[in-house]
């Protein structure tokens, strides 16, 4: 029964996380030149964003487009679900206990009296926190049910769906490739050329991970702590989330696909599409961030703020580094995008054949 509603739960996870992300960000009102956020809110946003990506992976990637020929093992599904439950609970707690939420009404009253407008939307903050815990509960449901489904399986019903299938996604079996098809495909892409392209692709993924992490860290580091958090802007938040997406995707490729082979690589066309979208998104993020007043007028804003408050708001050098690393990350994603054309259609067959051989070896050793 659960297999039929599992995609619905995954969809609910993605939708709930998205709404939690929007309401959490909306709880911090935009002023003339940005919005006063907090480290707790940024962490909660990233936790919900991660949950949204995971839910979309199952609901859309596996449930609709079927970009992968097999899903991650049940063990690794449990691991990700468990990590997200912990991350979301921590995100909800740290945001709930943060100064911005705890003293929301009093801070708003003070700023309204001085500046004529408040800093926060207390109701949106509360909604974001509640939905963060709801999202954590939804991931806990899929985590607990995976154990219940596994315990229900017995040796007597070996022909019934496996634990992976009861989770709603059947793990694909060995592709039925005829010998002549394999031979003909391998003549198009020699083993030596395939090895070279695979090495180049792996190196590109590692460089994507390094540059995306550098862009994320330096962008966040560009904002000094002020009052309840950091005085960030919409362009900075956009850049943070997009570079974080690059980190998650490249980390998944390097670790889950290449290193530990928990998942088979997506089809070449799918990789090409994702690489292209991320490259464009990073260009947009870098351009928006570069043209923002925070980056263009960083020194001027710091000098003006220092006169009134005796300290700086921004680290201009870190901001500039974030912009540079964002554009370098674009180049890294364009490299793998170009390599996808060098691979060609026969790469899908070669990958399947390579993974099938490994599966057979693992089965024989089991």
PyMOL commands that set and color helices and strands:
alter all, ss='L'
color gray80, all
select helices_A, chain A and resi 2-26+39-65+74-96+99-102+104-115+122-152+155-157+163-166+179-188+191-221+234-259+268-290+293-296+298-309+316-343+346-365
alter helices_A, ss='H'
color red, helices_A
select strands_A, chain A and resi 30-31+34-36+225-226+229-232
alter strands_A, ss='S'
color yellow, strands_A
deselect
rebuild
show_as cartoon
